[in-house]
Amino acid sequence: MEPTPEQSPHHAYPDHWEADVVLRDGGTARIRPITTDDAERLVSFYEQVSDESKYYRFFAPYPRLSDRDVHRFTHHDYVDRVGLAVTIGGEFIGTVRYDRINDQGRPASAPADEAEVAFLVQDAHQGRGVASALLEHIAAVARERGIRRFAAEVLPANNKMIKVFRDGGYTQRRSFEDGSVHLTLDLEPTEKSLAVQRGREQRAEARSVQRLLAPGSVAVIGTGRTPGGVGRTVLRNLLASGYTGRTYAVNRAFDEGLATLDGVPAHRSLGEIDEQVDLAVIAVPAHRVPEAVADCGEHGVQGLVVLSAGYAERGAEGRELQRELVRQARSYGMRIIGPNAFGIINTAESVRLNASLAPESPARGRIGLFTQSGAIGIALLSGLHRRGAGLSSFISAGNRADVSGNDFLQYSFEDPDTDVALLYLESLGNPRKFNRLARRTAAVKPVVVVKGARHSGSTPPGHAVPVSRIPDATVSALMRQAGVIRVDTVTEMVDAGLLLAGQPLPAGPRVAILGNSESLGLLTYDACLAEGLRPRPPIDLTTAASPQDFRDALAEALADGTCDAVIVTAIPWVGENGEAETGDGQVLAAALHKAVAGGSAKPVAVVHVEIGGLAEALAAASSTAAPRPRTVTPAADRPGAATTLSTGPARGTAPATPAAPEAGPAPEARTTPTARPGPGSPAAPEASPAPEAATGPGRIPAYPAAERAVRALAEAVKYAQWRRQAAVPGKIPEFLDDTIDEPGAAALIEAQLATAPDPRGRPLTHDEARELLGRYGIAVRPTLPAPDPEAAVAAATRLGYPVALKTTAPHLRHRADLGGVRLDIADEEALRRAYGELTDLLGKPAELLPVVQAMAPRGVDTVVRASIDAAAGAVLSFGLAGAPSELLGDTAHRLVPATDRDAAELIRSIRAAPVLFGWRGSAPVDTAALEELLLRLSRLVDDHPEVVSVALEPVVVAPHGLTVLGASVRLAPPPARSDLGPRRLPNY
């Protein structure tokens, strides 16, 4: 929306304040500044507000707005006077306004930093979280305009408004004056206000997905008149799944006399349906989608699944069509799955929804599945079906113009029917938010991710994503830090999902192997070693072993406190006539089920070769009872002791019960609408309840190869370890506060940026970098320039021998292998000789830019870096110095701010870490000093986002202490951080 000529010319319309938000009930609304064009909308809005709400707003009966009021409430300078409106379908449903005031409460301008704020929400929309969303956004606007406090006068009886202020999480003061409650809110975000904001975001976004997956009624728009076609296929699948709600076929081309199609009511438009439709599946050509969306919005549809193609996957023109589709849907309060989507599935017995192109609904299970690719979605559904696995929910988002993997994580976090979340992602629209949500979800249930399109420049058509410079290896490391189980293929994702959904988490890496094939046991043993597990020698039951022998051996292994998991290997029995007997799979499966029936807290996996019926029999549940809450009881606090669960085997349950790293308000209970046939609708087709599939208690996953079973188990081991660590979060040591000069660093940064008008910022000189880093207790060893031999001798005399002579030319920096460094120079003669050798070999001093530096104690050369990526945030990195580490990509990464645990894990995560801990008899280095350096650098970039990159190279870590020999720092205006602002839906 553009400003009109009547508005102040020196304050342009702030279009960056516009935002789409998800309200408490899952519907969407738009927040935007109020303009002079809104006079009629404001009057219409006010007429729909009750007299009671008007009284609460104006402290007196106020039946209508005067022309002066309308002018005042629609004319703003967007600095001292600001008004925001929440709109649905273009009409106001709520407003907020602030006016800057001085100490006497009179209108003022900057530098006054207080404003009076007032809200008004239409009665029909109260209770949807409209005022809470407005408070977040008007507070952000006020902070941007230099306002630090809000003042509000509220009548004591206006409990709803008092609650909005009280629950916002801001620091507030309250007093009672002249018959009203006077509230003052400090607008600086606090941990509590951020937690409140994210808690509201989680519940609202989860509810928006839940409304899509559990509708009370569905209309398929674009249902063909003849069999075949996308719309007719979806209608057929809806009916075949036994959907419990009401179903309608909609096509404007239907004959007027057509009453039903495939047994469901047929209509030419939604307006002919005499009830509100909750979900619309749109399967019409792209040019007709806007008309269908408008019809849905005008008739109260809550959400859309757009199967139609022809959008961003077709190029720039299609991308604009896609953006307009999202804008149109959100303007009516609807969320979209798609476009170019494959559909959605919900197997809950109370819903039984298959609004997709999948011809067969999967069995009911405990796995939630999200995919950005229809083709991959088909492959995953097929693979899970073949393995006897079932799903709780399925979303194929296509171009994911609106509903994304982040929304699915919000939903999965509190969905009681989902124990494991599987995601196939080709792009990350908001990596910072993804990591935050994944960390919180992974603290209570496993999250398994396959990332397609991993290489730079290969973003799939149709996906608009922020530009990120970090390599895929860094993305993988950051996912691991957040507790995400990242695998390379969809097959590995299914393998891991089956184990995590059907078995308890292992207490450690010790693995027992037993079976009737020595060779298969040895293959499993080797695979365990390759994956970093600690296998015991395989137990060979011999080829003569009976199912009872398997049962006894498995029961013994499960009772053994020296192992944490068991892998059973099995090959067909050889009969007396020498032929393989492959039909005894059900007998063996029954024996294994009996062995685990005692309630073992250890995971069991089976590797089998051509045993007919074994996988299917193992997939059958030994119990279909709903999962019960589980607690963890340590067997004993001693090495080798097993960890047991008090209520039997748990699906994906960690050996220790963790608290989520990010505590927030408790999630609201989810309710599933109880659907019933509507007037004129046939009863739902008779369909037997979806069978419980291979993702519940007592189900043992089976694998056709040892490597696949072991890899899935190894991922479970690493995830269980992360869960145990997440239960006790790391800390930032307090001693850092005593040696850090944050204000001094801020002053230096401000002064340096003031001299750099270039928005890209500027690199600091060596001395400037030393001074800034010194404010955070990071000492960089000084260097002195040596443009000629005489200057080199003078520098060495000043620093003291022994010294190092090295080049600083960009093409030779940190390349000791090219001969640009001379070490341990003991005297003037040696220095002059080294200077001559250097210039003879590599070039003139003016090209080499040589410097002299005092020698540091011998140790291990390492590299410590920090950088800010616009998409992922600040990243801390560590590795050994030198070409081999760079070539092998042996670098570890963690998100900032890093804790003491992050720092300790960072230096132990690289493959060359043994070099730091006394490899081959060398002296261990001072890793404690290295961890402190990492924490100091993390604190610097976290406190000052203007520090966009830092490289400390090399950092020589000695047995006692360390020395930073080189440092480069770059400053720039900080990139915007959407994760710290008010809630808003992304616009791709």
Buried (B, 14 or more C-beta within 10 A) or exposed (E): EEBEEEBEEEBEBBEEBBBBBBBBBBBBBBBBBBBBBBBEBBBEBBEBBEEEBBBBBEEEEBEEBEEEBBEBBBBBBBBBBBBBBBBBEEEBBBBBBBBBBEEEEEEBEEEBBBBBBBBBBBEEBBEBBBBBBBBBBBBBBBBBBBBBBBBBBBBEEBEBBBEBBBBBBBBBEEEEEEEBBBBBBBBEBEEBBBBBBBBBBBBBBBBBBBBBBBBBBBBBBBBBBEEEBBBBBBBBBBBBBBBBBBBBBBBBEBEEEBEEBBEBBBBBBBEEBEBEBBBBBBBBEBEBBBEBBBBBBEBBBBBBBBBBBBBBBBEEEBBEBBBBBBEBBBBBBBBBBBBBBBBBBBBBEEBBBBBBBBEEBBBBBBBBBBBBBBEBBBBBBEBBBEBBBBBBBBBBBBBBBBBBBBBBBBBBBBBEBBBBBBBBBBBBBBBBBBBBBBBBBBBBBBBBBBBBBBEEEEBBBBBBBBEBEBBEBBBBBBBBBBBBBBBEEBBBBBBBBBBBBBBBBBBBBBBBBBBBBBEBBBBBBBBBEEBEBEBBEBBBBEEEBBBEBBBBBBBBBBEBBEBBBBBBBBBBBEEEEEEBEBEBBBBBBBBBBBBBBEBBBBBBBBBBBEBBBBBBBBBBBBBEEEBEEBEBEEEEEEEEEBBBBEEBBBBBBBBBEBEBBBEBBEBBEBEBBEBEBBEEBBEBEEBEEBBBBBBBBBBBBBBEBBBBBBBBBBBBBBBBBBBBBBBEEBEBBEEBEEEBEBEBBBEBBEEBBEEBEEEEBBEBEBEBBBBBBBBBBBEBBBBBBBEEBEBBBBBBEEBEBBBBBBBBBEEBBBBBEEEBBBBEBEEBEBBBBBBEEBBEEBEEBEEBBBBBBBBBEEBBBBBBBBBBBBBBBBBBBBBBBBEEBBEEEBBBBBBBBBBBBBBBBBBBBBBBBEBBEEEEEBEEBBBEBBBBBBBBBBBBBBBBBBBBBBBBBBBBBBBEBBBBBBBBBBBBBEBEEEBEBBBBBBBB
